Amino acid sequence: MKKRVKGTAPANAWDVTKWADLPDKTAQARYRIVREGKRNRIVTVSKKRRQVLEGLMQRPVISASRARLSDKVLHLKRENYVDIETLVYANEEGGEFGVYFLKCDVQYLGDVSTRTKGRK
């Protein structure tokens, strides 16, 4: 959901200029998504989706980044049931930019083992 709001973006919002700015966790991991009034979901994410999710778990992320996060946010919302809100703020130049906010509780459950069952 996208909302236009008055005021200024949070001072702690993460202005990501490159993927390396986000947490470097990219291995496949499981998370519990807890959304109010809905059943909990266990999801598995990896690579750039995990980086975005880990970043959102720390603080809001500016959506107008040079790293093009919007595609990963869309996948997290649609495929992984993560409740992410976009608030749109006006900037000094007359344009707009959005900030992504995590609106549900996300609990890290651990990395997924890459070992195959039966192997030692």
OpenMM code with the backbone's topology and positions (N, CA, C; nanometers):
from openmm import Vec3, app, unit

residues = "MET LYS LYS ARG VAL LYS GLY THR ALA PRO ALA ASN ALA TRP ASP VAL THR LYS TRP ALA ASP LEU PRO ASP LYS THR ALA GLN ALA ARG TYR ARG ILE VAL ARG GLU GLY LYS ARG ASN ARG ILE VAL THR VAL SER LYS LYS ARG ARG GLN VAL LEU GLU GLY LEU MET GLN ARG PRO VAL ILE SER ALA SER ARG ALA ARG LEU SER ASP LYS VAL LEU HIS LEU LYS ARG GLU ASN TYR VAL ASP ILE GLU THR LEU VAL TYR ALA ASN GLU GLU GLY GLY GLU PHE GLY VAL TYR PHE LEU LYS CYS ASP VAL GLN TYR LEU GLY ASP VAL SER THR ARG THR LYS GLY ARG LYS".split()
positions = [
    Vec3(0.0838, -0.1162, 0.0000),
    Vec3(0.0000, 0.0000, 0.0000),
    Vec3(0.0893, 0.1239, 0.0000),
    Vec3(0.0503, 0.2234, -0.0762),
    Vec3(0.1270, 0.3462, -0.0885),
    Vec3(0.0404, 0.4614, -0.0399),
    Vec3(0.0964, 0.5440, 0.0508),
    Vec3(0.0239, 0.6594, 0.1029),
    Vec3(0.1091, 0.7838, 0.0895),
    Vec3(0.0451, 0.8942, 0.0507),
    Vec3(0.1133, 1.0230, 0.0501),
    Vec3(0.0948, 1.0869, 0.1866),
    Vec3(0.2044, 1.1371, 0.2429),
    Vec3(0.1990, 1.1967, 0.3757),
    Vec3(0.2705, 1.3309, 0.3756),
    Vec3(0.2339, 1.4155, 0.4706),
    Vec3(0.3025, 1.5436, 0.4878),
    Vec3(0.4100, 1.5258, 0.5930),
    Vec3(0.5086, 1.6108, 0.5880),
    Vec3(0.6169, 1.6025, 0.6845),
    Vec3(0.7445, 1.5548, 0.6191),
    Vec3(0.8366, 1.5135, 0.7026),
    Vec3(0.9657, 1.4679, 0.6522),
    Vec3(0.9840, 1.3199, 0.6835),
    Vec3(1.0654, 1.2574, 0.6038),
    Vec3(1.0957, 1.1152, 0.6237),
    Vec3(1.1715, 1.0972, 0.7545),
    Vec3(1.1638, 0.9803, 0.8142),
    Vec3(1.2388, 0.9554, 0.9380),
    Vec3(1.3881, 0.9773, 0.9169),
    Vec3(1.4513, 1.0355, 1.0170),
    Vec3(1.5947, 1.0639, 1.0083),
    Vec3(1.6776, 0.9365, 0.9969),
    Vec3(1.6250, 0.8246, 1.0489),
    Vec3(1.7016, 0.6998, 1.0456),
    Vec3(1.6774, 0.6175, 0.9192),
    Vec3(1.5988, 0.6706, 0.8231),
    Vec3(1.5709, 0.5945, 0.7006),
    Vec3(1.7008, 0.5666, 0.6257),
    Vec3(1.7099, 0.4461, 0.5743),
    Vec3(1.8290, 0.3977, 0.5073),
    Vec3(1.8253, 0.4363, 0.3599),
    Vec3(1.9140, 0.5235, 0.3160),
    Vec3(1.9224, 0.5620, 0.1760),
    Vec3(2.0267, 0.4723, 0.1095),
    Vec3(1.9807, 0.3649, 0.0528),
    Vec3(2.0691, 0.2628, -0.0046),
    Vec3(2.1179, 0.3090, -0.1413),
    Vec3(2.2483, 0.3170, -0.1577),
    Vec3(2.3036, 0.3562, -0.2871),
    Vec3(2.3568, 0.2375, -0.3666),
    Vec3(2.3833, 0.1271, -0.2965),
    Vec3(2.4299, 0.0045, -0.3638),
    Vec3(2.3936, -0.1143, -0.2739),
    Vec3(2.3894, -0.2323, -0.3320),
    Vec3(2.3486, -0.3517, -0.2571),
    Vec3(2.4392, -0.3766, -0.1381),
    Vec3(2.5647, -0.3370, -0.1485),
    Vec3(2.6597, -0.3582, -0.0385),
    Vec3(2.6246, -0.2745, 0.0851),
    Vec3(2.5369, -0.1749, 0.0696),
    Vec3(2.4934, -0.0954, 0.1845),
    Vec3(2.4017, -0.1747, 0.2776),
    Vec3(2.3335, -0.2722, 0.2223),
    Vec3(2.2405, -0.3545, 0.3006),
    Vec3(2.3175, -0.4650, 0.3728),
    Vec3(2.2533, -0.5308, 0.4709),
    Vec3(2.3209, -0.6429, 0.5373),
    Vec3(2.3691, -0.7447, 0.4343),
    Vec3(2.4858, -0.8037, 0.4610),
    Vec3(2.5455, -0.8947, 0.3629),
    Vec3(2.4960, -1.0381, 0.3749),
    Vec3(2.3849, -1.0572, 0.4411),
    Vec3(2.3280, -1.1916, 0.4554),
    Vec3(2.2497, -1.2267, 0.3302),
    Vec3(2.2958, -1.3282, 0.2573),
    Vec3(2.2282, -1.3683, 0.1342),
    Vec3(2.1934, -1.5170, 0.1304),
    Vec3(2.2436, -1.5944, 0.2270),
    Vec3(2.2131, -1.7382, 0.2296),
    Vec3(2.0640, -1.7584, 0.2549),
    Vec3(2.0140, -1.8704, 0.2091),
    Vec3(1.8739, -1.9033, 0.2275),
    Vec3(1.8421, -1.9137, 0.3767),
    Vec3(1.7345, -1.8461, 0.4202),
    Vec3(1.6976, -1.8459, 0.5613),
    Vec3(1.5458, -1.8486, 0.5745),
    Vec3(1.5014, -1.8942, 0.6908),
    Vec3(1.3576, -1.8995, 0.7209),
    Vec3(1.3206, -1.7881, 0.8177),
    Vec3(1.1990, -1.7378, 0.7965),
    Vec3(1.1435, -1.6320, 0.8810),
    Vec3(0.9973, -1.6636, 0.9107),
    Vec3(0.9531, -1.6231, 1.0276),
    Vec3(0.8103, -1.6296, 1.0620),
    Vec3(0.7545, -1.4896, 1.0397),
    Vec3(0.6502, -1.4816, 0.9591),
    Vec3(0.5838, -1.3548, 0.9313),
    Vec3(0.4570, -1.3519, 1.0161),
    Vec3(0.4497, -1.2563, 1.1077),
    Vec3(0.3357, -1.2446, 1.1996),
    Vec3(0.2600, -1.1180, 1.1633),
    Vec3(0.1407, -1.1351, 1.1048),
    Vec3(0.0577, -1.0209, 1.0654),
    Vec3(-0.0689, -1.0215, 1.1497),
    Vec3(-0.1014, -0.9059, 1.2017),
    Vec3(-0.2173, -0.8936, 1.2896),
    Vec3(-0.3449, -0.9386, 1.2181),
    Vec3(-0.4197, -1.0257, 1.2830),
    Vec3(-0.5456, -1.0731, 1.2289),
    Vec3(-0.5340, -1.1780, 1.1201),
    Vec3(-0.4132, -1.2206, 1.0900),
    Vec3(-0.3926, -1.3218, 0.9855),
    Vec3(-0.3048, -1.4320, 1.0416),
    Vec3(-0.3098, -1.5471, 0.9785),
    Vec3(-0.2283, -1.6573, 1.0296),
    Vec3(-0.0806, -1.6327, 1.0010),
    Vec3(0.0017, -1.6841, 1.0883),
    Vec3(0.1463, -1.6726, 1.0722),
    Vec3(0.1913, -1.7544, 0.9514),
    Vec3(0.2954, -1.7098, 0.8869),
    Vec3(0.3523, -1.7815, 0.7731),
    Vec3(0.5006, -1.8029, 0.7976),
    Vec3(0.5485, -1.9178, 0.7570),
    Vec3(0.6916, -1.9451, 0.7571),
    Vec3(0.7359, -1.9333, 0.6117),
    Vec3(0.8316, -1.8452, 0.5857),
    Vec3(0.8783, -1.8241, 0.4489),
    Vec3(1.0291, -1.8447, 0.4432),
    Vec3(1.0759, -1.8772, 0.3259),
    Vec3(1.2193, -1.8928, 0.3023),
    Vec3(1.2594, -1.7902, 0.1974),
    Vec3(1.3602, -1.7101, 0.2294),
    Vec3(1.4098, -1.6106, 0.1341),
    Vec3(1.5624, -1.6181, 0.1283),
    Vec3(1.6156, -1.5704, 0.0184),
    Vec3(1.7616, -1.5690, 0.0018),
    Vec3(1.7998, -1.4556, -0.0921),
    Vec3(1.9261, -1.4407, -0.1083),
    Vec3(1.9872, -1.3451, -0.1992),
    Vec3(1.9405, -1.2023, -0.1699),
    Vec3(1.9030, -1.1289, -0.2725),
    Vec3(1.8689, -0.9878, -0.2548),
    Vec3(1.7407, -0.9675, -0.1757),
    Vec3(1.6468, -1.0603, -0.1871),
    Vec3(1.5250, -1.0491, -0.1055),
    Vec3(1.5599, -1.0544, 0.0429),
    Vec3(1.6528, -1.1419, 0.0772),
    Vec3(1.6929, -1.1506, 0.2174),
    Vec3(1.7622, -1.0219, 0.2612),
    Vec3(1.8456, -0.9664, 0.1758),
    Vec3(1.9129, -0.8414, 0.2109),
    Vec3(1.8113, -0.7310, 0.2398),
    Vec3(1.7097, -0.7196, 0.1546),
    Vec3(1.6074, -0.6167, 0.1742),
    Vec3(1.5299, -0.6432, 0.3029),
    Vec3(1.4899, -0.7682, 0.3256),
    Vec3(1.4154, -0.8013, 0.4463),
    Vec3(1.4985, -0.7731, 0.5713),
    Vec3(1.6239, -0.8133, 0.5712),
    Vec3(1.7112, -0.7868, 0.6859),
    Vec3(1.7264, -0.6362, 0.7090),
    Vec3(1.7368, -0.5600, 0.6004),
    Vec3(1.7454, -0.4147, 0.6132),
    Vec3(1.6197, -0.3550, 0.6734),
    Vec3(1.5041, -0.3993, 0.6242),
    Vec3(1.3766, -0.3489, 0.6768),
    Vec3(1.3558, -0.3868, 0.8225),
    Vec3(1.4121, -0.4995, 0.8643),
    Vec3(1.4002, -0.5394, 1.0040),
    Vec3(1.4803, -0.4450, 1.0947),
    Vec3(1.5776, -0.3751, 1.0375),
    Vec3(1.6604, -0.2829, 1.1155),
    Vec3(1.6051, -0.1414, 1.1180),
    Vec3(1.5561, -0.0920, 1.0021),
    Vec3(1.5044, 0.0446, 0.9946),
    Vec3(1.4355, 0.0667, 0.8607),
    Vec3(1.3578, 0.1769, 0.8472),
    Vec3(1.2927, 0.2057, 0.7186),
    Vec3(1.3960, 0.2252, 0.6081),
    Vec3(1.3550, 0.1958, 0.4842),
    Vec3(1.4457, 0.2041, 0.3698),
    Vec3(1.3843, 0.2973, 0.2650),
    Vec3(1.4638, 0.3913, 0.2159),
    Vec3(1.4163, 0.4825, 0.1121),
    Vec3(1.4003, 0.4051, -0.0176),
    Vec3(1.2838, 0.4203, -0.0803),
    Vec3(1.2522, 0.3398, -0.1980),
    Vec3(1.3147, 0.3936, -0.3257),
    Vec3(1.3508, 0.5198, -0.3279),
    Vec3(1.4082, 0.5791, -0.4488),
    Vec3(1.5585, 0.5575, -0.4515),
    Vec3(1.5996, 0.4360, -0.4235),
    Vec3(1.7422, 0.4069, -0.4153),
    Vec3(1.7996, 0.3772, -0.5528),
    Vec3(1.9299, 0.3917, -0.5625),
    Vec3(1.9991, 0.3585, -0.6865),
    Vec3(2.0126, 0.2074, -0.7019),
    Vec3(1.9846, 0.1304, -0.6001),
    Vec3(1.9979, -0.0153, -0.6076),
    Vec3(1.8716, -0.0825, -0.6613),
    Vec3(1.7662, -0.0081, -0.6858),
    Vec3(1.6401, -0.0606, -0.7408),
    Vec3(1.5821, -0.1714, -0.6538),
    Vec3(1.5419, -0.1344, -0.5361),
    Vec3(1.4891, -0.2290, -0.4388),
    Vec3(1.3438, -0.2665, -0.4637),
    Vec3(1.2713, -0.1855, -0.5389),
    Vec3(1.1257, -0.2020, -0.5497),
    Vec3(1.0828, -0.3400, -0.5966),
    Vec3(1.1559, -0.4002, -0.6886),
    Vec3(1.1207, -0.5336, -0.7370),
    Vec3(1.1279, -0.6364, -0.6246),
    Vec3(1.2313, -0.6276, -0.5423),
    Vec3(1.2472, -0.7223, -0.4309),
    Vec3(1.1404, -0.6983, -0.3248),
    Vec3(1.1059, -0.5723, -0.3006),
    Vec3(0.9995, -0.5407, -0.2048),
    Vec3(0.8673, -0.5980, -0.2546),
    Vec3(0.8385, -0.5821, -0.3826),
    Vec3(0.7151, -0.6349, -0.4400),
    Vec3(0.7060, -0.7867, -0.4221),
    Vec3(0.8161, -0.8578, -0.4464),
    Vec3(0.8174, -1.0032, -0.4276),
    Vec3(0.7967, -1.0400, -0.2811),
    Vec3(0.8604, -0.9667, -0.1915),
    Vec3(0.8419, -0.9941, -0.0482),
    Vec3(0.6953, -0.9760, -0.0092),
    Vec3(0.6313, -0.8747, -0.0641),
    Vec3(0.4910, -0.8482, -0.0317),
    Vec3(0.3987, -0.9553, -0.0913),
    Vec3(0.4150, -0.9823, -0.2190),
    Vec3(0.3214, -1.0711, -0.2900),
    Vec3(0.3474, -1.2191, -0.2671),
    Vec3(0.4727, -1.2582, -0.2644),
    Vec3(0.5041, -1.4005, -0.2571),
    Vec3(0.5385, -1.4481, -0.1167),
    Vec3(0.5861, -1.3576, -0.0313),
    Vec3(0.6307, -1.3981, 0.1014),
    Vec3(0.5446, -1.3412, 0.2135),
    Vec3(0.4351, -1.2729, 0.1783),
    Vec3(0.3344, -1.2277, 0.2755),
    Vec3(0.3856, -1.1250, 0.3761),
    Vec3(0.4933, -1.0537, 0.3412),
    Vec3(0.5486, -0.9540, 0.4319),
    Vec3(0.4696, -0.8245, 0.4135),
    Vec3(0.4228, -0.7670, 0.5243),
    Vec3(0.3447, -0.6440, 0.5200),
    Vec3(0.4411, -0.5248, 0.5193),
    Vec3(0.4557, -0.4638, 0.4022),
    Vec3(0.5454, -0.3502, 0.3837),
    Vec3(0.4622, -0.2334, 0.3308),
    Vec3(0.4739, -0.1197, 0.3973),
    Vec3(0.4000, -0.0006, 0.3578),
    Vec3(0.4966, 0.1001, 0.2962),
    Vec3(0.4491, 0.1708, 0.1937),
    Vec3(0.5282, 0.2758, 0.1326),
    Vec3(0.4626, 0.4095, 0.1624),
    Vec3(0.5364, 0.4983, 0.2290),
    Vec3(0.4897, 0.6340, 0.2522),
    Vec3(0.5646, 0.7251, 0.1567),
    Vec3(0.4912, 0.8108, 0.0857),
    Vec3(0.5491, 0.8990, -0.0138),
    Vec3(0.5594, 1.0393, 0.0435),
    Vec3(0.6797, 1.0949, 0.0393),
    Vec3(0.7090, 1.2288, 0.0905),
    Vec3(0.7479, 1.3197, -0.0246),
    Vec3(0.7197, 1.4507, -0.0118),
    Vec3(0.7649, 1.5498, -0.1099),
    Vec3(0.9071, 1.5903, -0.0739),
    Vec3(0.9884, 1.6152, -0.1755),
    Vec3(1.1237, 1.6653, -0.1471),
    Vec3(1.1312, 1.8144, -0.1793),
    Vec3(1.2440, 1.8757, -0.1492),
    Vec3(1.2605, 2.0201, -0.1665),
    Vec3(1.2505, 2.0639, -0.3124),
    Vec3(1.2856, 1.9773, -0.4043),
    Vec3(1.2852, 2.0115, -0.5469),
    Vec3(1.1471, 1.9993, -0.6105),
    Vec3(1.0476, 1.9633, -0.5319),
    Vec3(0.9129, 1.9494, -0.5858),
    Vec3(0.8791, 1.8076, -0.6283),
    Vec3(0.9737, 1.7167, -0.6185),
    Vec3(0.9486, 1.5772, -0.6526),
    Vec3(0.9023, 1.4984, -0.5317),
    Vec3(0.8981, 1.3692, -0.5479),
    Vec3(0.8547, 1.2806, -0.4395),
    Vec3(0.9498, 1.1629, -0.4272),
    Vec3(0.9510, 1.1028, -0.3106),
    Vec3(1.0238, 0.9784, -0.2900),
    Vec3(0.9483, 0.8987, -0.1853),
    Vec3(0.9657, 0.7692, -0.1886),
    Vec3(0.8967, 0.6824, -0.0942),
    Vec3(0.9929, 0.6222, 0.0064),
    Vec3(0.9355, 0.5821, 0.1178),
    Vec3(1.0118, 0.5121, 0.2206),
    Vec3(0.9353, 0.3858, 0.2546),
    Vec3(1.0046, 0.2719, 0.2526),
    Vec3(0.9434, 0.1440, 0.2886),
    Vec3(0.9504, 0.1236, 0.4394),
    Vec3(0.8386, 0.0807, 0.4971),
    Vec3(0.8298, 0.0513, 0.6401),
    Vec3(0.7793, -0.0908, 0.6588),
    Vec3(0.8432, -0.1661, 0.7439),
    Vec3(0.7977, -0.3001, 0.7794),
    Vec3(0.6815, -0.2841, 0.8764),
    Vec3(0.5654, -0.3393, 0.8429),
    Vec3(0.4448, -0.3208, 0.9233),
    Vec3(0.3987, -0.4483, 0.9930),
    Vec3(0.4826, -0.5488, 0.9965),
    Vec3(0.4490, -0.6721, 1.0658),
    Vec3(0.5716, -0.7196, 1.1413),
    Vec3(0.5510, -0.8148, 1.2275),
    Vec3(0.6627, -0.8714, 1.3026),
    Vec3(0.7260, -0.9810, 1.2178),
    Vec3(0.8576, -0.9729, 1.2016),
    Vec3(0.9312, -1.0741, 1.1263),
    Vec3(1.0343, -1.1337, 1.2206),
    Vec3(1.0272, -1.2657, 1.2357),
    Vec3(1.1181, -1.3351, 1.3273),
    Vec3(1.2104, -1.4266, 1.2480),
    Vec3(1.3399, -1.4076, 1.2680),
    Vec3(1.4404, -1.4910, 1.2022),
    Vec3(1.4401, -1.6283, 1.2693),
    Vec3(1.4283, -1.7342, 1.1890),
    Vec3(1.4232, -1.8705, 1.2426),
    Vec3(1.5515, -1.9489, 1.2171),
    Vec3(1.6391, -1.8963, 1.1338),
    Vec3(1.7656, -1.9640, 1.1087),
    Vec3(1.7927, -1.9851, 0.9610),
    Vec3(1.9197, -2.0030, 0.9312),
    Vec3(1.9598, -2.0322, 0.7940),
    Vec3(1.9180, -2.1740, 0.7582),
    Vec3(1.8898, -2.1941, 0.6315),
    Vec3(1.8530, -2.3266, 0.5813),
    Vec3(1.9808, -2.3996, 0.5470),
    Vec3(1.9941, -2.5196, 0.5975),
    Vec3(2.1130, -2.5991, 0.5709),
    Vec3(2.1188, -2.6354, 0.4235),
    Vec3(2.2378, -2.6279, 0.3667),
    Vec3(2.2545, -2.6665, 0.2268),
    Vec3(2.2970, -2.8114, 0.2144),
    Vec3(2.3143, -2.8782, 0.3299),
    Vec3(2.3508, -3.0206, 0.3275),
    Vec3(2.2342, -3.1033, 0.2801),
    Vec3(2.2628, -3.2051, 0.2052),
    Vec3(2.1602, -3.2977, 0.1572),
    Vec3(2.1375, -3.4043, 0.2632),
    Vec3(2.0107, -3.4410, 0.2834),
    Vec3(1.9793, -3.5453, 0.3809),
    Vec3(2.0500, -3.6746, 0.3433),
    Vec3(2.1002, -3.7432, 0.4418),
    Vec3(2.1653, -3.8697, 0.4183),
    Vec3(2.3145, -3.8586, 0.3961),
    Vec3(2.3616, -3.7392, 0.3660),
    Vec3(2.5062, -3.7180, 0.3495),
    Vec3(2.5710, -3.6890, 0.4828),
    Vec3(2.6943, -3.7250, 0.4955),
    Vec3(2.7675, -3.6992, 0.6190),
    Vec3(2.8722, -3.5940, 0.5957),
] * unit.nanometer
topology = app.Topology()
chain = topology.addChain("A")
for resn in residues:
    res = topology.addResidue(resn, chain)
    for name in ("N", "CA", "C"):
        topology.addAtom(name, app.Element.getBySymbol(name[0]), res)
